[in-house]
Amino acid sequence: MRMMMQMSIPVESGNHAARTGALGASMQKILEAIKPEAAYFGSFDGQRGGFIVFDLQDPSQIPAIAEPFFLAFNAKVTFFPVMTPQDLAKAAPEIEKAVKEHGKAA
């Protein structure tokens, strides 16, 4: 299942990692293990952070993905199942079915 993980690194933890040279090296090592489809980094609510899109084959993989961020950066992580446009197109019949069965006219 395609997942998007949002992670944010507290300022002090990020500053310490940056000062010691661990920020880039640790992030690179973690990303090599996850093998993301895409990774985007920026600032969120005044903290370093990012969005990482990857394939989660089994929920038991969640600790292996989250723990390195917790341990290396004291990061907060949140997981979201996501779809591509092709996935959404495949879901259209089920959306239409839900509308017929559960939708109410406004």
C-alpha positions in Angstrom: 0.0 0.0 0.0 1.3 3.4 -0.9 1.9 5.5 2.2 2.9 9.0 2.9 4.7 9.8 6.1 4.9 13.3 7.4 7.8 13.8 9.8 8.8 16.8 11.8 12.1 17.3 13.7 12.1 19.5 16.8 14.3 22.6 16.4 16.8 21.6 19.2 17.2 18.0 17.9 17.6 19.2 14.4 20.1 21.9 15.4 22.1 19.3 17.3 22.1 16.9 14.4 23.1 19.7 12.0 25.9 20.9 14.2 27.3 17.4 14.6 27.0 16.5 10.9 24.5 13.8 11.6 21.5 15.4 10.0 22.4 14.7 6.4 24.2 11.4 7.0 21.4 10.0 9.2 18.7 11.1 6.8 20.5 9.6 3.8 20.9 6.3 5.7 17.3 6.2 6.7 16.1 7.0 3.2 18.3 4.3 1.7 16.6 1.8 3.9 13.0 3.0 3.1 13.6 3.3 -0.7 11.0 6.0 -1.1 9.1 6.7 -4.2 9.4 10.4 -3.4 10.7 12.5 -0.6 10.2 16.3 0.0 11.7 18.4 2.7 10.8 21.8 4.1 9.8 23.8 7.2 6.5 23.0 9.0 5.3 25.0 11.9 8.8 26.3 12.4 10.4 22.9 12.4 12.4 20.9 9.9 10.3 18.2 8.3 9.3 16.4 5.2 6.9 14.1 3.4 8.1 10.7 2.3 6.1 8.5 0.0 6.9 4.8 0.0 5.3 1.3 -0.4 4.2 -0.3 2.9 3.9 -4.0 2.1 2.8 -4.9 5.7 1.8 -2.9 8.8 4.6 -4.7 10.7 7.0 -2.5 8.7 5.8 0.7 10.5 8.3 0.4 13.4 11.2 -0.2 11.1 10.3 3.0 9.2 9.3 5.2 12.2 11.9 4.2 14.8 15.0 5.6 12.9 13.3 9.0 12.8 12.4 8.8 16.5 15.9 7.7 17.6 18.0 9.9 15.3 15.9 13.1 15.5 13.3 12.8 18.2 10.9 13.3 15.3 7.2 13.2 15.2 5.8 10.9 12.4 2.3 10.5 11.0 1.3 7.9 8.4 -1.4 8.4 5.7 -2.5 5.9 3.1 -2.5 7.7 -0.3 -3.5 7.1 -3.9 -2.2 8.0 -7.3 -4.6 9.4 -9.9 -4.7 5.9 -11.4 -5.7 4.4 -8.0 -8.4 7.0 -7.6 -9.8 6.2 -11.1 -10.0 2.5 -10.1 -11.9 3.5 -7.0 -14.6 5.4 -9.0 -17.1 2.5 -9.1 -17.0 2.2 -5.3 -17.3 5.9 -4.8 -20.4 5.9 -7.1 -21.8 2.9 -5.2 -21.3 4.7 -1.8 -23.1 7.8 -3.2 -26.1 5.7 -4.3 -26.3 3.8 -1.0 -25.4 6.5 1.5 -25.6 9.9 -0.2 -28.4 12.2 0.6 -29.6 15.0 -1.7 -28.5 18.4 -0.3 
